[in-house]
Amino acid sequence: MIKIKDITKGFKTAESRWARFGPYYAMFPVDFAFDVINKYSSEGDYILDPFAGRSTSIYAGGVLGRHSLGIEINPVGWLFGSVKLKPADKEDVINRLFEIYGKRNYYNRAIEKMPEFYRICYCDEVLKFLLNARKNLDWKNNAVDATLMSIILVYLHAKLGEGLSNQMRMTKSMGMNYSVEWWKENGYLKPPEINPAELIHKKIEWRYQKGMPNVTESAVVFGDSTIELQEIANRAINNDIRFKLLFTSPPYCSVTDYHADQWLRLWMLGGKEIPSTIKEKHKGRFSDKDNYFKLLDNVFGNSALMMAEESTIYVRTDKRKYTFDTTLHILTKHFPNHKVAILNKPLKKDTKTQTKLFGDKSMKPGEVDIILTRECQR
């Protein structure tokens, strides 16, 4: 029998080694995800998270014997989530690592044309390796390539000596100009000399040291919940599948912008070399109040079609008035027969939240859990 404390504390098991895989903003604490799933669902139940992030909820559900399904629009989060649910064989990943490293010198001239940021951030060996991996790893379709790319992304930037880069934060990518100025002002003019194959090989060995996690069949879909949920709902209804727990944390209105937060990892996945404002449809849904309302209304409305009559809806959201009021209104609209409980979650001073990460210090720190429950009428 799995002991939750063995997964949420330390790295003694395969499940605990992979549980925290992938640095990510505004992520569910691992122990919180396991506690909620353990309390509000049973082994064999179906669990849904339409805003999966790095899929902590999906992973926790799978480890605890639930069939979990997530949807994530951010390729970085999706890659972290899908890999930890089912990482590729270790030896295949290592072989692919050295294959990519062996062809790095094709990019000798390419690195000379790159912006100053990259030349200060990475030594030549690392930069050539990254360019080859960026071009040749088929991370969307190949499990081995996805696993290797996800591990590269984890260590793409970090504190000096802990990753592939010059001194940087691990969770959040700092801006190009800001980074260059900071490096110059603080004496980090040259990137550390690193053999990327040796560093990534060590990280792979550590990650797999306890084996691969035992996860009940679970998955995270790469896509937009407002689109994907319609098809998923139809399949669930046709196959008479009902979800017992909806467990998620939607983006907070006006504070979520993963393009700014993860721009360097997005570059590694094929994005622009020089980040710019990306005018994609879904980004406006996080900042414009009317579009934010429509986003939540669509997602929770389609989710309601798949939920069992006896089910729990557990949503963590922001304390700020508009985000909280909107979320509560939409949830009670689509789950009118559920009983509502509100659980305030005051945060410790150093806790990372979506609002803090994006520089908003005007509000009292904290989040709110909205819990809707319904038991079968007897």
C-alpha positions as CSV (number, residue, x, y, z in Angstrom):
1,M,0.0,0.0,0.0
2,I,1.3,3.4,-1.0
3,K,2.1,5.8,1.9
4,I,1.5,9.4,0.9
5,K,4.3,10.7,3.1
6,D,6.8,8.5,1.3
7,I,6.0,10.5,-1.9
8,T,5.5,14.0,-0.6
9,K,8.6,13.9,1.7
10,G,12.0,13.2,0.3
11,F,13.2,11.2,-2.7
12,K,13.3,7.7,-1.5
13,T,10.9,6.1,-4.1
14,A,10.5,6.3,-7.8
15,E,7.1,8.1,-7.3
16,S,8.7,10.8,-5.1
17,R,11.6,11.3,-7.5
18,W,9.2,12.1,-10.3
19,A,6.5,13.9,-8.3
20,R,8.2,17.3,-8.4
21,F,9.6,16.9,-11.9
22,G,9.6,20.2,-13.8
23,P,10.0,23.7,-12.3
24,Y,6.9,25.6,-12.9
25,Y,5.1,28.7,-11.8
26,A,2.0,28.6,-9.6
27,M,2.1,24.8,-9.2
28,F,0.1,22.7,-6.8
29,P,2.2,21.7,-3.8
30,V,2.7,18.0,-4.1
31,D,1.4,17.1,-0.6
32,F,-1.7,19.2,-1.2
33,A,-2.5,17.4,-4.4
34,F,-2.1,14.0,-2.8
35,D,-4.2,15.0,0.2
36,V,-7.1,16.3,-1.9
37,I,-7.2,13.2,-4.1
38,N,-6.9,10.8,-1.2
39,K,-9.8,12.6,0.6
40,Y,-12.3,13.2,-2.2
41,S,-11.9,10.1,-4.4
42,S,-11.4,6.4,-4.3
43,E,-9.1,4.0,-6.2
44,G,-10.5,3.4,-9.7
45,D,-12.3,6.7,-9.9
46,Y,-11.9,9.1,-12.8
47,I,-10.4,12.5,-12.1
48,L,-10.3,15.6,-14.3
49,D,-8.1,18.7,-14.3
50,P,-8.8,21.0,-17.3
51,F,-6.0,23.5,-16.3
52,A,-3.3,20.9,-15.5
53,G,-0.1,22.9,-15.4
54,R,2.7,20.5,-14.9
55,S,0.1,17.8,-14.0
56,T,0.7,17.5,-10.3
57,S,-3.0,16.5,-9.8
58,I,-2.9,14.0,-12.6
59,Y,0.3,12.4,-11.4
60,A,-1.0,12.2,-7.8
61,G,-4.2,10.6,-9.0
62,G,-2.4,8.1,-11.2
63,V,0.0,7.1,-8.4
64,L,-3.0,6.7,-6.0
65,G,-4.8,4.3,-8.4
66,R,-7.2,6.8,-10.1
67,H,-7.7,7.3,-13.8
68,S,-6.7,10.9,-14.3
69,L,-7.1,13.2,-17.3
70,G,-5.6,16.6,-17.7
71,I,-5.5,19.3,-20.4
72,E,-2.7,21.8,-20.7
73,I,-2.2,24.6,-23.2
74,N,1.4,25.5,-22.3
75,P,3.8,23.1,-24.1
76,V,6.3,23.4,-21.2
77,G,3.8,22.3,-18.6
78,W,2.3,19.6,-20.9
79,L,5.8,18.1,-21.6
80,F,6.7,18.0,-17.9
81,G,3.3,16.3,-17.1
82,S,3.2,13.8,-19.9
83,V,6.8,12.6,-19.2
84,K,6.5,12.1,-15.5
85,L,3.3,10.0,-16.1
86,K,5.3,7.7,-18.4
87,P,9.0,8.4,-18.8
88,A,10.9,6.5,-21.5
89,D,13.4,3.8,-20.8
90,K,16.5,5.2,-19.2
91,E,19.1,3.6,-21.5
92,D,17.2,4.9,-24.6
93,V,17.2,8.4,-23.2
94,I,20.9,8.3,-22.4
95,N,21.7,6.9,-25.9
96,R,19.7,9.7,-27.5
97,L,21.5,12.3,-25.3
98,F,24.9,11.3,-26.6
99,E,23.6,11.1,-30.1
100,I,22.5,14.7,-29.9
101,Y,25.7,15.8,-28.2
102,G,27.8,14.1,-30.9
103,K,26.4,16.3,-33.6
104,R,26.7,19.6,-31.8
105,N,29.6,20.9,-33.9
106,Y,27.3,21.4,-36.9
107,Y,26.3,24.6,-35.1
108,N,29.7,26.3,-34.8
109,R,28.7,29.2,-37.1
110,A,25.1,29.4,-35.9
111,I,26.1,30.4,-32.4
112,E,28.2,33.3,-33.6
113,K,25.1,35.0,-34.9
114,M,23.0,34.7,-31.8
115,P,22.1,37.6,-29.5
116,E,24.4,38.6,-26.7
117,F,22.1,37.1,-24.1
118,Y,22.7,33.5,-25.3
119,R,26.5,34.0,-25.5
120,I,26.6,35.1,-21.9
121,C,24.1,32.6,-20.7
122,Y,25.7,29.5,-22.2
123,C,29.2,28.4,-23.1
124,D,29.8,27.4,-26.7
125,E,29.6,23.7,-25.9
126,V,26.2,24.0,-24.2
127,L,24.8,26.4,-26.9
128,K,25.7,24.1,-29.8
129,F,24.2,21.2,-27.9
130,L,21.0,23.1,-27.2
131,L,20.6,24.2,-30.9
132,N,21.0,20.6,-32.1
133,A,18.5,19.3,-29.5
134,R,16.1,22.1,-30.3
135,K,16.1,21.2,-34.0
136,N,16.2,17.4,-33.8
137,L,14.3,16.2,-30.8
138,D,10.7,15.3,-31.8
139,W,9.3,16.0,-28.3
140,K,5.7,16.1,-29.4
141,N,5.6,12.6,-30.9
142,N,8.5,10.5,-29.6
143,A,8.6,9.4,-26.0
144,V,12.4,9.1,-25.8
145,D,12.8,12.6,-27.3
146,A,10.1,14.0,-25.1
147,T,11.8,12.6,-22.0
148,L,15.2,13.9,-22.9
149,M,13.9,17.3,-23.9
150,S,11.9,17.6,-20.6
151,I,15.1,16.9,-18.6
152,I,17.0,19.5,-20.6
153,L,14.2,22.0,-19.9
154,V,14.5,21.4,-16.2
155,Y,18.1,22.4,-16.1
156,L,18.0,24.9,-19.0
157,H,18.5,27.7,-16.4
158,A,19.3,27.6,-12.7
159,K,21.6,28.8,-10.1
160,L,25.2,28.7,-11.1
161,G,26.5,25.1,-11.0
162,E,23.1,23.5,-10.8
163,G,22.1,23.7,-14.5
164,L,23.4,24.6,-18.0
165,S,23.3,28.3,-17.7
166,N,25.0,31.3,-16.1
167,Q,23.4,32.5,-12.8
168,M,19.6,32.5,-13.3
169,R,16.4,31.6,-11.5
170,M,15.2,28.1,-12.1
171,T,11.4,28.6,-12.0
172,K,11.0,31.8,-14.0
173,S,12.9,33.0,-17.0
174,M,14.2,36.5,-16.6
175,G,14.1,39.0,-19.5
176,M,16.9,39.2,-22.0
177,N,18.0,42.8,-21.3
178,Y,17.5,42.5,-17.6
179,S,19.7,39.3,-17.5
180,V,22.5,40.8,-19.6
181,E,22.6,44.0,-17.4
182,W,22.5,42.0,-14.2
183,W,25.3,39.6,-15.3
184,K,27.5,42.6,-16.3
185,E,26.8,44.5,-13.1
186,N,27.5,41.5,-10.9
187,G,30.6,40.1,-12.6
188,Y,29.1,37.2,-14.5
189,L,30.5,38.2,-17.8
190,K,31.4,34.7,-18.9
191,P,29.2,31.6,-18.8
192,P,30.4,28.6,-16.9
193,E,32.3,26.0,-18.9
194,I,30.0,22.9,-18.9
195,N,30.0,19.6,-20.7
196,P,26.2,19.4,-21.3
197,A,26.2,15.6,-22.0
198,E,28.0,14.9,-18.6
199,L,25.6,17.2,-16.7
200,I,22.4,15.9,-18.2
201,H,23.7,12.3,-17.9
202,K,24.1,12.8,-14.2
203,K,20.7,14.3,-13.9
204,I,19.1,11.4,-15.8
205,E,20.9,8.8,-13.5
206,W,19.6,10.6,-10.4
207,R,16.1,10.8,-11.7
208,Y,15.9,7.1,-12.6
209,Q,17.9,5.9,-9.6
210,K,14.8,4.5,-7.9
211,G,13.2,3.3,-11.1
212,M,10.1,4.6,-12.9
213,P,6.9,5.5,-11.2
214,N,4.0,3.1,-11.0
215,V,1.1,5.1,-12.4
216,T,-2.5,4.0,-13.2
217,E,-3.5,4.7,-16.8
218,S,-3.6,8.5,-16.9
219,A,-2.9,11.2,-19.5
220,V,-2.5,14.9,-20.1
221,V,-3.8,16.3,-23.4
222,F,-1.8,19.1,-25.2
223,G,-4.4,21.7,-26.2
224,D,-7.0,24.3,-25.3
225,S,-9.6,23.1,-22.8
226,T,-12.3,25.2,-24.5
227,I,-11.8,23.0,-27.6
228,E,-10.6,19.6,-26.2
229,L,-13.3,19.3,-23.5
230,Q,-16.1,19.1,-26.0
231,E,-14.7,16.0,-27.7
232,I,-13.6,14.5,-24.4
233,A,-17.1,15.0,-23.0
234,N,-18.7,13.3,-26.0
235,R,-16.4,10.3,-25.7
236,A,-17.0,10.0,-21.9
237,I,-20.7,10.1,-22.3
238,N,-20.7,7.6,-25.2
239,N,-18.6,5.2,-23.1
240,D,-20.6,5.8,-19.9
241,I,-17.6,7.3,-18.0
242,R,-18.3,9.7,-15.2
243,F,-15.7,11.7,-13.3
244,K,-15.9,11.7,-9.5
245,L,-13.5,14.5,-8.9
246,L,-12.8,17.8,-10.7
247,F,-9.7,19.1,-9.2
248,T,-8.0,22.2,-10.7
249,S,-6.7,25.7,-10.3
250,P,-7.7,28.0,-13.2
251,P,-5.5,30.9,-14.3
252,Y,-6.1,34.0,-12.3
253,C,-7.5,37.0,-14.1
254,S,-4.9,39.5,-15.2
255,V,-1.8,37.7,-13.7
256,T,-1.1,34.7,-15.9
257,D,1.3,35.1,-18.7
258,Y,3.3,32.0,-19.2
259,H,5.0,33.4,-22.3
260,A,6.9,35.9,-20.2
261,D,7.4,33.5,-17.4
262,Q,8.8,30.6,-19.5
263,W,10.0,32.4,-22.6
264,L,13.5,30.7,-22.6
265,R,12.0,27.2,-22.3
266,L,9.5,28.0,-25.0
267,W,12.5,29.1,-27.2
268,M,14.0,25.7,-26.6
269,L,10.8,24.1,-27.8
270,G,10.9,26.0,-31.1
271,G,9.8,29.5,-30.0
272,K,11.2,32.8,-31.0
273,E,14.9,33.6,-30.3
274,I,14.0,37.1,-29.2
275,P,10.8,37.1,-27.1
276,S,8.0,39.5,-28.1
277,T,4.4,40.1,-27.2
278,I,2.5,37.1,-28.5
279,K,-1.0,38.0,-29.5
280,E,-2.6,34.6,-29.2
281,K,-6.3,34.3,-28.6
282,H,-6.1,32.5,-25.2
283,K,-3.8,35.2,-23.7
284,G,-6.5,37.8,-23.9
285,R,-8.8,35.5,-22.0
286,F,-6.7,35.8,-18.9
287,S,-6.6,39.6,-18.8
288,D,-9.9,40.8,-20.2
289,K,-12.7,40.3,-17.7
290,D,-15.5,39.4,-20.2
291,N,-13.3,36.9,-21.9
292,Y,-12.1,35.5,-18.6
293,F,-15.7,34.9,-17.6
294,K,-16.4,33.1,-21.0
295,L,-13.3,31.0,-20.5
296,L,-14.3,29.7,-17.1
297,D,-18.0,29.3,-18.2
298,N,-17.0,27.2,-21.2
299,V,-14.5,25.0,-19.3
300,F,-16.6,24.3,-16.2
301,G,-19.8,24.0,-18.3
302,N,-18.2,21.2,-20.5
303,S,-16.7,19.6,-17.4
304,A,-20.1,19.4,-15.7
305,L,-21.3,17.2,-18.6
306,M,-18.8,14.5,-17.5
307,M,-19.2,14.6,-13.8
308,A,-21.0,11.9,-11.8
309,E,-24.1,12.9,-9.9
310,E,-22.2,12.1,-6.7
311,S,-19.0,14.1,-7.2
312,T,-16.7,16.7,-5.8
313,I,-15.5,19.9,-7.4
314,Y,-12.4,21.2,-5.8
315,V,-11.1,24.5,-7.2
316,R,-8.2,26.6,-5.8
317,T,-8.4,30.3,-6.9
318,D,-7.4,33.8,-6.1
319,K,-8.7,35.8,-3.1
320,R,-9.1,39.0,-5.3
321,K,-12.7,39.9,-5.6
322,Y,-13.3,39.6,-9.4
323,T,-11.5,36.2,-9.8
324,F,-13.1,34.7,-6.7
325,D,-16.6,36.0,-7.4
326,T,-16.5,35.0,-11.1
327,T,-15.2,31.5,-10.3
328,L,-17.8,30.9,-7.5
329,H,-20.7,32.2,-9.7
330,I,-19.8,29.9,-12.6
331,L,-19.3,26.9,-10.4
332,T,-22.6,27.3,-8.7
333,K,-24.3,27.9,-12.0
334,H,-23.0,24.6,-13.5
335,F,-23.3,22.6,-10.3
336,P,-26.5,24.0,-8.7
337,N,-27.2,20.9,-6.6
338,H,-23.8,20.7,-4.9
339,K,-23.2,22.0,-1.4
340,V,-20.6,24.8,-1.3
341,A,-17.8,25.2,1.2
342,I,-15.2,28.0,1.2
343,L,-11.7,27.3,2.7
344,N,-9.4,30.3,3.0
345,K,-5.7,29.4,2.5
346,P,-3.5,32.0,4.1
347,L,0.0,31.7,2.7
348,K,3.4,31.7,4.4
349,K,5.6,34.7,3.6
350,D,7.8,32.9,1.1
351,T,5.0,31.0,-0.7
352,K,5.0,31.4,-4.5
353,T,1.7,32.4,-5.9
354,Q,0.6,33.4,-9.4
355,T,0.0,37.0,-8.2
356,K,3.4,37.2,-6.4
357,L,5.3,35.8,-9.3
358,F,3.9,38.4,-11.7
359,G,4.8,41.3,-9.4
360,D,1.5,42.2,-7.8
361,K,2.2,43.1,-4.2
362,S,-0.9,45.2,-3.6
363,M,-3.1,42.4,-2.3
364,K,-3.0,40.3,0.8
365,P,-1.3,37.1,0.0
366,G,-3.4,34.0,-0.1
367,E,-5.7,31.8,-2.1
368,V,-9.2,30.3,-1.6
369,D,-10.4,26.7,-2.1
370,I,-13.9,26.4,-3.3
371,I,-15.3,22.9,-2.6
372,L,-18.6,21.7,-4.0
373,T,-19.8,18.3,-2.9
374,R,-22.9,16.2,-3.5
375,E,-23.8,12.9,-2.1
376,C,-26.3,10.5,-3.7
377,Q,-29.9,11.1,-2.5
378,R,-31.2,8.0,-0.7
